[in-house]
Amino acid sequence: MNVIMKSSGGITQVSADSRLFSQRKVFVEDEIDMRTACDFLKKIMLLNEEDSSRPIDVLISCLGGEINAGMLMYDVIQDSKAPVRMFCIGRAYSMGAVLFASGNHGRYMLPHSELMIHEPMLGGFVVGGNSSSIQSASESLLETKRGMNRILAKHTGRSEEEIEMETRFDHFFSPEESIRFGLCDQIIGFDRIMEGSENDKGTYDTGRGLYL
């Protein structure tokens, strides 16, 4: 999708993604894999180089994906000098929900969006080989599970034991349930997503995640 932009130099066509990226909005809408994660890394790097004091809005609507790739994105979100605000604009499931919940500068959901957390899975891999190989794969998966539980506990204020209980099965959260569980900070309308675009150069209140 292209949009038309007018300037003193005339009229040009740019992609909608490029236009929104210029407004510091980054979308996570595909399955999370290393290609998605590296693309995310590049975008956050560029926006930090442009201005590390202005917030970046990450808009998530994805069904999850690879844990290793998701952890790269998690590290980027945590270490970005520019504040990263998280918006769930549809569904944020599995690793997508972990990334959303990890926002330190505001985690916002549209009224009909949804989160889902569960235990890490092996995906399409089939565990085979001798008993030592199977044991090693099992131990690795359990360690990954413990790591995910620690991250969710850190960002929700829940204990690891509570996270363990809630992720035994696919647990879906409405926006209201997400707030109660500590996965989300606020339910917002579409106008709040547009807020950053309209006040791009305003003063940013890091504590409240708002432009003034």
N, C-alpha and C positions, 0 to 999 in steps of 0.2 A: 504494500500500500504506500503510495506516494502522496505528499501534501505539497501545496504551492506556497512558496515564501516570497514576499515582496521586500525589496531593499532598494537602496539608492542605485544599486547596480542593475536593477531590473527584476525580473521574475525568474525564479529557479524552482526546480522540483527536487525534493529530498525525500528519503524514506521516512515513514512515521517513526520508526525506531531511532533514526538519526536525530530527528527533531526532538523526540522525547529525551534522548541521551544528552542533548545540549541543555536540557532543563534538569540534568542530574537525576534522571529516572532510569533505573536499570531493571530489566524484567528477567525473572527466572520462570520460564514457562515450558521448558522441554524437560525430558528425563535427565536427571543429574548424572553425568558421566564426566570423564576427564576433559572432553572437548568443551562441554558446558562450563566446567569449573575453570579451565584456563581462559576461556572467553570472559568469564566473570572477573577473574583476576586482572586481566588487561584493562577492563573498563574501570574497575575501582582504582587501579594504579593511575590511569589517565586523569580521573576526576580528582584524585589526591594531588597530583602534580598541578592541576589547574588551580585548585583552591582547597587547601586542607581545613579551612575553617567553616566552609559551607556544607550543610548536610547532604547526604546522598540518600535517595529514596529507592529501596529495593522492593519491587512488587512481585509477589510470589503467587503462582497458581500452577502447581505441579504435583505429580503423584509420587515423587520420591526418586530413588535411583541408587547409585553406587555409594557405599559408605566412605571409601577412601577419597573419592571425588568430593563428596559432601564435606568431609573434614578439611579439605583444602579451602573450600568456600567459607567454612566456619572460621578458620584461622584468619582469613582475609577480613571478615566482618569484625572479629575481635581486635585486630591490630590496626585497622584503618584509623589514621589520624582524623580524617573527616568523619563526623558523626554519621552513623548509618541507621536510618529509620526503616522499619520493616512493615510492609503492608500485605495482608492476605486478601487477595482480590477474587478468590474462588475457592479452590481446594489446596490445602498444603498438607500433604500426607507423608508419613514416614520421615525420610531425611529432610523433605521440604518443611515439615512441621518443626523438626529440630532446628533448622536454620532460622525459621521465623521466630521461634521462642528465644533464640540466642541474641536477639537485638538488645543493645544496651541503651539505645536513645529513642525508644518508643516502638511499641508493637501494636499495630492497629488492624482491626478486621472490619470488613464491610458486613452489614447486617445479616446477609444470607451466605456468608462464607463458612468454611468448616475446616477443622484440623483433625488429624488422625495420627496417633502414635502407637507403636507396637514393638515387639522384639525384633532385633536384627535377623535377617533371613539369609540363607545361602544363595538365594536367587535361582538361576538356572543351572547351577553347578551340581554335579552328582559326586558324592564322596565315595571313593573306592580305594582299593589297595589293601595293604596289610593292616593289622590292628593298630600298629604304631602310627601309621598315616592317618587313620580314622580318628585316633585319640588326639593327635596333633591338631587336626581340623576342628574337632569339637572344642578343645581348649582355646583355640584361637577365636572361635565364635563366642564362647563364654566371656572371654576377655573383652571382645568388642561390645558385647552386651553390657558388661560392667562399665565400660567407658561411656557408652551412650547414656546409661543411667546416671552417671556422675554429672554429665553435661546438663541433662534435663533437671536434675536436682539443683544444680548451681543456679540455673536461670528461672526456676519456678519457686524456689524456696521450700520445696518438698524434700522429704528424706529419700535416700536411695531405696529404702524398703518400700515406700509408697509408690515410687516410680516403678519398681519391680512388679508390684501388684497391678498397677494400671496398664502395664505393657504386656501382660501375659497373653492378651488377645488384641485384635484390632479395636482400639478405643477411639470412637469419634466424639468430637467436642463441638458443640455450637459455640457461637461467640460468647454467650453468657457463661456457659460452662468453662470455656477457655479462660475467662477472667477469673472465675472462682478457683480454678486449679493453678493459676499463676503462669499460664502460657501466653496470655495476652494482657495488654494494659487498658485498651479502650476500644469500644465499638464506634465507628465513624461513618459518615456519609461520603459520597463521592466528592463533594465540595472540599473536604479536607485533603484529599489526594491532590487536588488542583491547587491547594494553598501555596505550596512551594513554588509552583510555576509563576503564580501571580506576584509573589513577593520574593523573587529570587535573590534580591540584593538587600533584603531586610535584615534586621538584627535577629539572630537566632538564640533562643533560650534553650541551652543544652539540657537543663534540668527538666523542663516540661516538654521538650521536643517540639517546640512551636516557634514560628516566626512572630516577631512583635512589630 
